[in-house]
Amino acid sequence: YIAPQQTGNKPGSAGQSTASKPKKTQISRIVSKDGRKIVVTWKVKSGVSGYQIQCALKKNFKKGVKTYTIKGKKKTSKTIKKLKAKKKYFVRVRSFTKTKVNGKTKKSYSKWSKVKKVRVKR
């Protein structure tokens, strides 16, 4: 018995492109403002479609996570409002690119940035 040889293509892989992940984004600074809000600023990355920010009360981002999606590659800051006063928040950022695969738009995410913490003013 001779097993049939497979061709180089895997089933369902015809016409699929492998999109490379964008590079990791870096948080420049986080500032706590009056009125229970913080301003997150990050460094701009070339070739990205937008950014995603996560904000949580726990460092492991398991509970109570708020996620914000920023469309556009030129925007480099986000004001997060309605936070709990005098609490410590942990923030991280990642970038994403949009690519079309078989007529569908697919987002490809970078790794999360290093987690930074900030205490919210009253």
A tleap script that builds the chain and sets N, CA, C and O, in Angstrom:
source leaprc.protein.ff14SB
mol = sequence {
  NTYR ILE ALA PRO GLN GLN THR GLY ASN LYS
  PRO GLY SER ALA GLY GLN SER THR ALA SER
  LYS PRO LYS LYS THR GLN ILE SER ARG ILE
  VAL SER LYS ASP GLY ARG LYS ILE VAL VAL
  THR TRP LYS VAL LYS SER GLY VAL SER GLY
  TYR GLN ILE GLN CYS ALA LEU LYS LYS ASN
  PHE LYS LYS GLY VAL LYS THR TYR THR ILE
  LYS GLY LYS LYS LYS THR SER LYS THR ILE
  LYS LYS LEU LYS ALA LYS LYS LYS TYR PHE
  VAL ARG VAL ARG SER PHE THR LYS THR LYS
  VAL ASN GLY LYS THR LYS LYS SER TYR SER
  LYS TRP SER LYS VAL LYS LYS VAL ARG VAL
  LYS CARG
}
set mol.1.N position { 0.844 -1.191 0.000 }
set mol.1.CA position { 0.000 0.000 0.000 }
set mol.1.C position { 0.877 1.238 0.000 }
set mol.1.O position { 1.809 1.341 0.798 }
set mol.2.N position { 0.590 2.169 -0.881 }
set mol.2.CA position { 1.310 3.448 -0.965 }
set mol.2.C position { 0.292 4.549 -0.697 }
set mol.2.O position { -0.706 4.684 -1.406 }
set mol.3.N position { 0.565 5.327 0.333 }
set mol.3.CA position { -0.337 6.424 0.699 }
set mol.3.C position { -0.239 7.540 -0.331 }
set mol.3.O position { 0.857 7.852 -0.797 }
set mol.4.N position { -1.353 8.141 -0.690 }
set mol.4.CA position { -1.287 9.250 -1.658 }
set mol.4.C position { -0.550 10.433 -1.056 }
set mol.4.O position { -0.710 10.754 0.122 }
set mol.5.N position { 0.254 11.070 -1.880 }
set mol.5.CA position { 1.015 12.220 -1.399 }
set mol.5.C position { 0.148 13.471 -1.449 }
set mol.5.O position { -0.663 13.665 -2.355 }
set mol.6.N position { 0.350 14.298 -0.451 }
set mol.6.CA position { -0.404 15.539 -0.409 }
set mol.6.C position { 0.354 16.629 -1.145 }
set mol.6.O position { 1.585 16.653 -1.164 }
set mol.7.N position { -0.402 17.520 -1.746 }
set mol.7.CA position { 0.236 18.658 -2.389 }
set mol.7.C position { 0.577 19.681 -1.319 }
set mol.7.O position { 0.204 19.518 -0.157 }
set mol.8.N position { 1.278 20.728 -1.703 }
set mol.8.CA position { 1.725 21.744 -0.751 }
set mol.8.C position { 0.601 22.547 -0.140 }
set mol.8.O position { 0.793 23.151 0.915 }
set mol.9.N position { -0.558 22.578 -0.757 }
set mol.9.CA position { -1.666 23.370 -0.221 }
set mol.9.C position { -2.453 22.585 0.814 }
set mol.9.O position { -2.755 21.406 0.626 }
set mol.10.N position { -2.775 23.245 1.890 }
set mol.10.CA position { -3.627 22.633 2.908 }
set mol.10.C position { -5.072 22.873 2.503 }
set mol.10.O position { -5.354 23.841 1.797 }
set mol.11.N position { -5.985 22.030 2.923 }
set mol.11.CA position { -7.393 22.248 2.574 }
set mol.11.C position { -7.878 23.591 3.091 }
set mol.11.O position { -7.657 23.946 4.249 }
set mol.12.N position { -8.537 24.326 2.221 }
set mol.12.CA position { -9.094 25.621 2.635 }
set mol.12.C position { -8.098 26.755 2.643 }
set mol.12.O position { -8.433 27.854 3.087 }
set mol.13.N position { -6.878 26.531 2.167 }
set mol.13.CA position { -5.892 27.599 2.223 }
set mol.13.C position { -5.721 28.313 0.892 }
set mol.13.O position { -4.885 29.209 0.782 }
set mol.14.N position { -6.471 27.947 -0.092 }
set mol.14.CA position { -6.321 28.564 -1.408 }
set mol.14.C position { -6.723 30.032 -1.356 }
set mol.14.O position { -7.820 30.372 -0.916 }
set mol.15.N position { -5.838 30.879 -1.803 }
set mol.15.CA position { -6.131 32.309 -1.886 }
set mol.15.C position { -6.011 33.066 -0.584 }
set mol.15.O position { -6.301 34.262 -0.556 }
set mol.16.N position { -5.602 32.434 0.482 }
set mol.16.CA position { -5.482 33.139 1.749 }
set mol.16.C position { -4.111 33.796 1.830 }
set mol.16.O position { -3.099 33.208 1.450 }
set mol.17.N position { -4.099 35.005 2.325 }
set mol.17.CA position { -2.827 35.687 2.502 }
set mol.17.C position { -2.482 35.681 3.979 }
set mol.17.O position { -3.368 35.756 4.830 }
set mol.18.N position { -1.211 35.593 4.280 }
set mol.18.CA position { -0.797 35.621 5.679 }
set mol.18.C position { -0.412 37.050 6.026 }
set mol.18.O position { 0.626 37.549 5.590 }
set mol.19.N position { -1.245 37.694 6.804 }
set mol.19.CA position { -0.992 39.076 7.198 }
set mol.19.C position { -0.041 39.094 8.382 }
set mol.19.O position { -0.228 38.355 9.349 }
set mol.20.N position { 0.980 39.940 8.306 }
set mol.20.CA position { 1.917 40.023 9.420 }
set mol.20.C position { 1.305 40.888 10.515 }
set mol.20.O position { 0.578 41.844 10.243 }
set mol.21.N position { 1.611 40.538 11.736 }
set mol.21.CA position { 1.075 41.288 12.870 }
set mol.21.C position { 1.815 42.617 12.988 }
set mol.21.O position { 3.013 42.687 12.712 }
set mol.22.N position { 1.108 43.671 13.396 }
set mol.22.CA position { 1.788 44.948 13.606 }
set mol.22.C position { 2.700 44.884 14.823 }
set mol.22.O position { 2.551 44.014 15.681 }
set mol.23.N position { 3.637 45.806 14.886 }
set mol.23.CA position { 4.570 45.826 16.010 }
set mol.23.C position { 3.877 46.333 17.271 }
set mol.23.O position { 2.867 47.033 17.210 }
set mol.24.N position { 4.449 45.961 18.412 }
set mol.24.CA position { 3.911 46.306 19.722 }
set mol.24.C position { 3.900 47.829 19.912 }
set mol.24.O position { 4.854 48.513 19.540 }
set mol.25.N position { 2.830 48.342 20.484 }
set mol.25.CA position { 2.690 49.774 20.748 }
set mol.25.C position { 3.192 50.077 22.151 }
set mol.25.O position { 3.135 49.229 23.041 }
set mol.26.N position { 3.685 51.304 22.337 }
set mol.26.CA position { 4.240 51.706 23.621 }
set mol.26.C position { 3.430 52.865 24.196 }
set mol.26.O position { 3.117 53.819 23.484 }
set mol.27.N position { 3.096 52.786 25.466 }
set mol.27.CA position { 2.387 53.889 26.126 }
set mol.27.C position { 3.406 54.960 26.487 }
set mol.27.O position { 4.397 54.678 27.161 }
set mol.28.N position { 3.160 56.198 26.036 }
set mol.28.CA position { 4.065 57.304 26.350 }
set mol.28.C position { 3.838 57.799 27.766 }
set mol.28.O position { 4.772 57.919 28.559 }
set mol.29.N position { 2.565 58.087 28.071 }
set mol.29.CA position { 2.249 58.558 29.423 }
set mol.29.C position { 0.764 58.436 29.701 }
set mol.29.O position { -0.056 58.358 28.786 }
set mol.30.N position { 0.441 58.421 30.976 }
set mol.30.CA position { -0.946 58.413 31.437 }
set mol.30.C position { -1.067 59.519 32.477 }
set mol.30.O position { -0.295 59.573 33.434 }
set mol.31.N position { -2.038 60.394 32.279 }
set mol.31.CA position { -2.228 61.519 33.188 }
set mol.31.C position { -3.626 61.450 33.768 }
set mol.31.O position { -4.597 61.242 33.040 }
set mol.32.N position { -3.733 61.625 35.080 }
set mol.32.CA position { -5.024 61.668 35.751 }
set mol.32.C position { -5.498 63.119 35.795 }
set mol.32.O position { -4.769 64.009 36.232 }
set mol.33.N position { -6.724 63.341 35.340 }
set mol.33.CA position { -7.287 64.690 35.314 }
set mol.33.C position { -8.420 64.782 36.335 }
set mol.33.O position { -8.966 63.767 36.767 }
set mol.34.N position { -8.766 66.015 36.714 }
set mol.34.CA position { -9.903 66.218 37.603 }
set mol.34.C position { -11.178 65.787 36.896 }
set mol.34.O position { -11.282 65.876 35.673 }
set mol.35.N position { -12.137 65.323 37.667 }
set mol.35.CA position { -13.404 64.894 37.091 }
set mol.35.C position { -13.406 63.417 36.744 }
set mol.35.O position { -14.105 63.004 35.818 }
set mol.36.N position { -12.644 62.619 37.461 }
set mol.36.CA position { -12.625 61.156 37.313 }
set mol.36.C position { -12.310 60.696 35.890 }
set mol.36.O position { -13.003 59.844 35.335 }
set mol.37.N position { -11.265 61.265 35.311 }
set mol.37.CA position { -10.881 60.822 33.972 }
set mol.37.C position { -9.354 60.747 33.843 }
set mol.37.O position { -8.620 61.398 34.586 }
set mol.38.N position { -8.904 59.947 32.895 }
set mol.38.CA position { -7.478 59.823 32.607 }
set mol.38.C position { -7.262 60.018 31.106 }
set mol.38.O position { -8.145 59.748 30.292 }
set mol.39.N position { -6.064 60.495 30.762 }
set mol.39.CA position { -5.690 60.666 29.365 }
set mol.39.C position { -4.515 59.727 29.090 }
set mol.39.O position { -3.459 59.829 29.715 }
set mol.40.N position { -4.721 58.809 28.137 }
set mol.40.CA position { -3.691 57.846 27.756 }
set mol.40.C position { -3.073 58.317 26.447 }
set mol.40.O position { -3.788 58.606 25.488 }
set mol.41.N position { -1.732 58.395 26.405 }
set mol.41.CA position { -1.019 58.795 25.198 }
set mol.41.C position { -0.049 57.691 24.820 }
set mol.41.O position { 0.641 57.142 25.679 }
set mol.42.N position { 0.004 57.363 23.522 }
set mol.42.CA position { 0.897 56.309 23.048 }
set mol.42.C position { 1.660 56.786 21.831 }
set mol.42.O position { 1.322 57.802 21.224 }
set mol.43.N position { 2.703 56.030 21.481 }
set mol.43.CA position { 3.533 56.377 20.328 }
set mol.43.C position { 2.880 55.861 19.053 }
set mol.43.O position { 2.339 54.756 19.023 }
set mol.44.N position { 2.937 56.673 18.004 }
set mol.44.CA position { 2.306 56.324 16.736 }
set mol.44.C position { 3.129 55.235 16.030 }
set mol.44.O position { 4.359 55.250 16.075 }
set mol.45.N position { 2.437 54.300 15.385 }
set mol.45.CA position { 3.078 53.219 14.621 }
set mol.45.C position { 2.668 53.351 13.160 }
set mol.45.O position { 1.515 53.650 12.850 }
set mol.46.N position { 3.618 53.127 12.276 }
set mol.46.CA position { 3.294 53.216 10.852 }
set mol.46.C position { 2.655 51.912 10.389 }
set mol.46.O position { 2.972 50.834 10.892 }
set mol.47.N position { 1.760 52.032 9.431 }
set mol.47.CA position { 1.131 50.854 8.846 }
set mol.47.C position { 0.045 50.199 9.674 }
set mol.47.O position { -0.261 49.024 9.471 }
set mol.48.N position { -0.548 50.942 10.608 }
set mol.48.CA position { -1.633 50.374 11.408 }
set mol.48.C position { -2.953 51.028 11.017 }
set mol.48.O position { -2.972 52.128 10.464 }
set mol.49.N position { -4.061 50.339 11.312 }
set mol.49.CA position { -5.389 50.867 11.013 }
set mol.49.C position { -6.025 51.548 12.219 }
set mol.49.O position { -6.917 52.382 12.069 }
set mol.50.N position { -5.564 51.190 13.414 }
set mol.50.CA position { -6.115 51.770 14.630 }
set mol.50.C position { -5.497 51.156 15.861 }
set mol.50.O position { -4.530 50.399 15.783 }
set mol.51.N position { -6.073 51.497 17.006 }
set mol.51.CA position { -5.541 51.046 18.295 }
set mol.51.C position { -6.677 50.556 19.180 }
set mol.51.O position { -7.839 50.911 18.978 }
set mol.52.N position { -6.325 49.741 20.154 }
set mol.52.CA position { -7.271 49.248 21.147 }
set mol.52.C position { -6.672 49.497 22.523 }
set mol.52.O position { -5.501 49.202 22.763 }
set mol.53.N position { -7.485 50.045 23.428 }
set mol.53.CA position { -7.038 50.346 24.793 }
set mol.53.C position { -7.887 49.545 25.755 }
set mol.53.O position { -9.104 49.451 25.597 }
set mol.54.N position { -7.237 48.967 26.756 }
set mol.54.CA position { -7.967 48.284 27.829 }
set mol.54.C position { -7.626 48.934 29.151 }
set mol.54.O position { -6.484 49.317 29.404 }
set mol.55.N position { -8.651 49.052 29.995 }
set mol.55.CA position { -8.532 49.704 31.289 }
set mol.55.C position { -9.233 48.815 32.316 }
set mol.55.O position { -10.377 48.413 32.103 }
set mol.56.N position { -8.560 48.505 33.430 }
set mol.56.CA position { -9.151 47.614 34.435 }
set mol.56.C position { -8.654 47.974 35.830 }
set mol.56.O position { -7.643 48.656 35.994 }
set mol.57.N position { -9.392 47.496 36.831 }
set mol.57.CA position { -9.001 47.718 38.226 }
set mol.57.C position { -8.004 46.664 38.707 }
set mol.57.O position { -7.316 46.879 39.705 }
set mol.58.N position { -7.920 45.531 38.011 }
set mol.58.CA position { -6.981 44.459 38.379 }
set mol.58.C position { -5.911 44.341 37.311 }
set mol.58.O position { -6.176 44.545 36.126 }
set mol.59.N position { -4.697 44.010 37.737 }
set mol.59.CA position { -3.554 43.962 36.821 }
set mol.59.C position { -3.656 42.833 35.798 }
set mol.59.O position { -3.070 42.923 34.719 }
set mol.60.N position { -4.393 41.775 36.124 }
set mol.60.CA position { -4.485 40.634 35.204 }
set mol.60.C position { -5.581 40.795 34.142 }
set mol.60.O position { -5.720 39.934 33.274 }
set mol.61.N position { -6.359 41.881 34.197 }
set mol.61.CA position { -7.399 42.193 33.207 }
set mol.61.C position { -8.429 41.069 33.069 }
set mol.61.O position { -8.871 40.770 31.960 }
set mol.62.N position { -8.809 40.451 34.177 }
set mol.62.CA position { -9.782 39.359 34.124 }
set mol.62.C position { -11.209 39.838 34.375 }
set mol.62.O position { -12.149 39.301 33.790 }
set mol.63.N position { -11.386 40.845 35.242 }
set mol.63.CA position { -12.733 41.319 35.590 }
set mol.63.C position { -12.836 42.821 35.377 }
set mol.63.O position { -11.857 43.555 35.518 }
set mol.64.N position { -14.028 43.256 35.039 }
set mol.64.CA position { -14.299 44.690 34.940 }
set mol.64.C position { -13.438 45.433 33.943 }
set mol.64.O position { -13.011 46.557 34.206 }
set mol.65.N position { -13.178 44.820 32.803 }
set mol.65.CA position { -12.313 45.420 31.793 }
set mol.65.C position { -13.149 46.269 30.842 }
set mol.65.O position { -14.190 45.829 30.354 }
set mol.66.N position { -12.686 47.481 30.587 }
set mol.66.CA position { -13.310 48.345 29.588 }
set mol.66.C position { -12.361 48.401 28.397 }
set mol.66.O position { -11.173 48.681 28.553 }
set mol.67.N position { -12.900 48.130 27.195 }
set mol.67.CA position { -12.089 48.141 25.986 }
set mol.67.C position { -12.574 49.250 25.069 }
set mol.67.O position { -13.773 49.390 24.826 }
set mol.68.N position { -11.634 50.036 24.561 }
set mol.68.CA position { -11.941 51.141 23.659 }
set mol.68.C position { -11.195 50.923 22.350 }
set mol.68.O position { -10.003 50.617 22.357 }
set mol.69.N position { -11.893 51.079 21.221 }
set mol.69.CA position { -11.266 50.934 19.912 }
set mol.69.C position { -11.169 52.313 19.268 }
set mol.69.O position { -12.162 53.034 19.166 }
set mol.70.N position { -9.960 52.669 18.834 }
set mol.70.CA position { -9.714 53.945 18.192 }
set mol.70.C position { -9.410 53.676 16.730 }
set mol.70.O position { -8.431 53.004 16.404 }
set mol.71.N position { -10.249 54.203 15.852 }
set mol.71.CA position { -10.034 54.028 14.423 }
set mol.71.C position { -9.166 55.172 13.919 }
set mol.71.O position { -9.344 56.318 14.332 }
set mol.72.N position { -8.250 54.874 13.049 }
set mol.72.CA position { -7.365 55.905 12.502 }
set mol.72.C position { -5.975 55.790 13.069 }
set mol.72.O position { -5.789 55.626 14.274 }
set mol.73.N position { -4.993 55.880 12.181 }
set mol.73.CA position { -3.603 55.672 12.598 }
set mol.73.C position { -2.950 56.907 13.189 }
set mol.73.O position { -1.913 56.798 13.842 }
set mol.74.N position { -3.535 58.088 12.974 }
set mol.74.CA position { -2.878 59.321 13.411 }
set mol.74.C position { -3.244 59.743 14.829 }
set mol.74.O position { -2.531 60.545 15.432 }
set mol.75.N position { -4.326 59.226 15.366 }
set mol.75.CA position { -4.742 59.585 16.722 }
set mol.75.C position { -3.832 58.896 17.727 }
set mol.75.O position { -3.622 57.686 17.649 }
set mol.76.N position { -3.291 59.660 18.669 }
set mol.76.CA position { -2.332 59.090 19.613 }
set mol.76.C position { -2.730 59.282 21.066 }
set mol.76.O position { -1.906 59.056 21.953 }
set mol.77.N position { -3.969 59.695 21.345 }
set mol.77.CA position { -4.387 59.827 22.744 }
set mol.77.C position { -5.877 59.565 22.864 }
set mol.77.O position { -6.633 59.687 21.901 }
set mol.78.N position { -6.275 59.205 24.069 }
set mol.78.CA position { -7.682 58.909 24.356 }
set mol.78.C position { -7.984 59.330 25.780 }
set mol.78.O position { -7.233 59.003 26.699 }
set mol.79.N position { -9.084 60.058 25.971 }
set mol.79.CA position { -9.550 60.426 27.305 }
set mol.79.C position { -10.597 59.409 27.735 }
set mol.79.O position { -11.607 59.219 27.058 }
set mol.80.N position { -10.349 58.765 28.853 }
set mol.80.CA position { -11.280 57.772 29.392 }
set mol.80.C position { -12.002 58.421 30.569 }
set mol.80.O position { -11.371 58.865 31.527 }
set mol.81.N position { -13.334 58.471 30.487 }
set mol.81.CA position { -14.147 59.180 31.481 }
set mol.81.C position { -14.958 58.208 32.325 }
set mol.81.O position { -14.983 57.003 32.073 }
set mol.82.N position { -15.621 58.765 33.335 }
set mol.82.CA position { -16.526 58.042 34.225 }
set mol.82.C position { -15.834 56.890 34.950 }
set mol.82.O position { -16.363 55.781 35.016 }
set mol.83.N position { -14.655 57.160 35.491 }
set mol.83.CA position { -13.932 56.161 36.265 }
set mol.83.C position { -14.217 56.369 37.745 }
set mol.83.O position { -14.736 57.413 38.137 }
set mol.84.N position { -13.883 55.387 38.562 }
set mol.84.CA position { -14.105 55.488 39.997 }
set mol.84.C position { -13.012 56.350 40.618 }
set mol.84.O position { -11.827 56.161 40.344 }
set mol.85.N position { -13.421 57.293 41.453 }
set mol.85.CA position { -12.489 58.225 42.069 }
set mol.85.C position { -11.564 57.520 43.058 }
set mol.85.O position { -11.970 56.575 43.736 }
set mol.86.N position { -10.340 57.977 43.134 }
set mol.86.CA position { -9.308 57.520 44.081 }
set mol.86.C position { -8.961 56.038 43.925 }
set mol.86.O position { -8.435 55.434 44.860 }
set mol.87.N position { -9.242 55.446 42.772 }
set mol.87.CA position { -8.918 54.039 42.524 }
set mol.87.C position { -7.725 53.955 41.587 }
set mol.87.O position { -7.469 54.862 40.795 }
set mol.88.N position { -7.001 52.849 41.694 }
set mol.88.CA position { -5.864 52.614 40.821 }
set mol.88.C position { -6.329 51.810 39.609 }
set mol.88.O position { -6.954 50.760 39.762 }
set mol.89.N position { -6.026 52.297 38.408 }
set mol.89.CA position { -6.398 51.615 37.167 }
set mol.89.C position { -5.141 51.157 36.436 }
set mol.89.O position { -4.095 51.804 36.487 }
set mol.90.N position { -5.276 50.034 35.759 }
set mol.90.CA position { -4.202 49.486 34.941 }
set mol.90.C position { -4.610 49.632 33.482 }
set mol.90.O position { -5.749 49.339 33.116 }
set mol.91.N position { -3.677 50.084 32.653 }
set mol.91.CA position { -3.983 50.390 31.252 }
set mol.91.C position { -2.961 49.727 30.346 }
set mol.91.O position { -1.777 49.658 30.676 }
set mol.92.N position { -3.429 49.233 29.190 }
set mol.92.CA position { -2.540 48.698 28.159 }
set mol.92.C position { -3.111 49.022 26.783 }
set mol.92.O position { -4.310 49.265 26.639 }
set mol.93.N position { -2.240 49.025 25.774 }
set mol.93.CA position { -2.624 49.425 24.414 }
set mol.93.C position { -2.072 48.403 23.425 }
set mol.93.O position { -1.011 47.822 23.654 }
set mol.94.N position { -2.791 48.185 22.325 }
set mol.94.CA position { -2.266 47.399 21.211 }
set mol.94.C position { -2.772 47.998 19.906 }
set mol.94.O position { -3.796 48.681 19.881 }
set mol.95.N position { -2.058 47.741 18.838 }
set mol.95.CA position { -2.456 48.255 17.536 }
set mol.95.C position { -3.024 47.124 16.696 }
set mol.95.O position { -2.811 45.947 16.989 }
set mol.96.N position { -3.761 47.499 15.633 }
set mol.96.CA position { -4.288 46.482 14.733 }
set mol.96.C position { -4.235 46.966 13.296 }
set mol.96.O position { -4.233 48.167 13.024 }
set mol.97.N position { -4.193 46.008 12.385 }
set mol.97.CA position { -4.273 46.302 10.961 }
set mol.97.C position { -5.468 45.555 10.394 }
set mol.97.O position { -5.825 44.481 10.876 }
set mol.98.N position { -6.077 46.122 9.380 }
set mol.98.CA position { -7.200 45.469 8.712 }
set mol.98.C position { -6.712 44.957 7.361 }
set mol.98.O position { -6.082 45.689 6.599 }
set mol.99.N position { -7.011 43.692 7.074 }
set mol.99.CA position { -6.672 43.106 5.778 }
set mol.99.C position { -7.883 42.364 5.245 }
set mol.99.O position { -8.703 41.854 6.008 }
set mol.100.N position { -7.982 42.310 3.935 }
set mol.100.CA position { -9.086 41.577 3.312 }
set mol.100.C position { -8.610 40.184 2.968 }
set mol.100.O position { -7.609 40.013 2.272 }
set mol.101.N position { -9.334 39.179 3.461 }
set mol.101.CA position { -9.045 37.778 3.172 }
set mol.101.C position { -10.315 37.162 2.615 }
set mol.101.O position { -11.332 37.092 3.305 }
set mol.102.N position { -10.260 36.717 1.373 }
set mol.102.CA position { -11.414 36.108 0.701 }
set mol.102.C position { -12.657 36.992 0.756 }
set mol.102.O position { -13.770 36.504 0.951 }
set mol.103.N position { -12.456 38.299 0.583 }
set mol.103.CA position { -13.580 39.234 0.576 }
set mol.103.C position { -14.056 39.678 1.941 }
set mol.103.O position { -14.943 40.527 2.029 }
set mol.104.N position { -13.495 39.132 3.014 }
set mol.104.CA position { -13.881 39.514 4.375 }
set mol.104.C position { -12.749 40.312 5.010 }
set mol.104.O position { -11.574 40.003 4.810 }
set mol.105.N position { -13.106 41.335 5.773 }
set mol.105.CA position { -12.106 42.139 6.464 }
set mol.105.C position { -11.730 41.457 7.769 }
set mol.105.O position { -12.596 41.088 8.562 }
set mol.106.N position { -10.436 41.293 7.984 }
set mol.106.CA position { -9.944 40.622 9.184 }
set mol.106.C position { -8.989 41.548 9.918 }
set mol.106.O position { -8.132 42.182 9.303 }
set mol.107.N position { -9.140 41.626 11.240 }
set mol.107.CA position { -8.236 42.429 12.054 }
set mol.107.C position { -7.102 41.557 12.565 }
set mol.107.O position { -7.309 40.431 13.017 }
set mol.108.N position { -5.912 42.102 12.480 }
set mol.108.CA position { -4.727 41.402 12.967 }
set mol.108.C position { -4.123 42.268 14.069 }
set mol.108.O position { -3.733 43.408 13.815 }
set mol.109.N position { -4.042 41.736 15.295 }
set mol.109.CA position { -3.626 42.526 16.456 }
set mol.109.C position { -2.160 42.304 16.813 }
set mol.109.O position { -1.607 41.225 16.599 }
set mol.110.N position { -1.542 43.354 17.363 }
set mol.110.CA position { -0.179 43.223 17.901 }
set mol.110.C position { -0.272 42.684 19.323 }
set mol.110.O position { -1.367 42.466 19.840 }
set mol.111.N position { 0.859 42.475 19.942 }
set mol.111.CA position { 0.861 42.096 21.357 }
set mol.111.C position { 0.503 43.321 22.179 }
set mol.111.O position { 0.660 44.453 21.722 }
set mol.112.N position { 0.021 43.092 23.394 }
set mol.112.CA position { -0.314 44.200 24.284 }
set mol.112.C position { 0.960 44.899 24.738 }
set mol.112.O position { 2.012 44.270 24.849 }
set mol.113.N position { 0.864 46.204 25.000 }
set mol.113.CA position { 1.989 46.960 25.537 }
set mol.113.C position { 2.205 46.558 26.994 }
set mol.113.O position { 1.428 45.790 27.561 }
set mol.114.N position { 3.259 47.082 27.581 }
set mol.114.CA position { 3.471 46.869 29.014 }
set mol.114.C position { 2.360 47.581 29.764 }
set mol.114.O position { 1.898 48.642 29.344 }
set mol.115.N position { 1.933 46.999 30.871 }
set mol.115.CA position { 0.838 47.552 31.654 }
set mol.115.C position { 1.359 48.730 32.474 }
set mol.115.O position { 2.392 48.631 33.136 }
set mol.116.N position { 0.624 49.855 32.419 }
set mol.116.CA position { 0.965 51.019 33.236 }
set mol.116.C position { -0.197 51.296 34.175 }
set mol.116.O position { -1.354 51.035 33.847 }
set mol.117.N position { 0.125 51.827 35.344 }
set mol.117.CA position { -0.930 52.092 36.325 }
set mol.117.C position { -1.043 53.585 36.601 }
set mol.117.O position { -0.078 54.337 36.464 }
set mol.118.N position { -2.249 53.995 36.994 }
set mol.118.CA position { -2.521 55.385 37.317 }
set mol.118.C position { -3.611 55.431 38.379 }
set mol.118.O position { -4.541 54.624 38.366 }
set mol.119.N position { -3.487 56.390 39.305 }
set mol.119.CA position { -4.530 56.589 40.320 }
set mol.119.C position { -5.394 57.760 39.891 }
set mol.119.O position { -4.890 58.838 39.574 }
set mol.120.N position { -6.707 57.537 39.884 }
set mol.120.CA position { -7.655 58.550 39.427 }
set mol.120.C position { -7.875 59.586 40.521 }
set mol.120.O position { -8.044 59.250 41.693 }
set mol.121.N position { -7.870 60.861 40.112 }
set mol.121.CA position { -8.191 61.936 41.050 }
set mol.121.C position { -9.701 61.962 41.281 }
set mol.121.O position { -10.470 61.320 40.565 }
set mol.122.N position { -10.105 62.731 42.310 }
set mol.122.CA position { -11.539 62.797 42.566 }
set mol.122.C position { -12.281 63.656 41.587 }
set mol.122.O position { -13.500 63.797 41.690 }
savepdb mol mol.pdb
quit
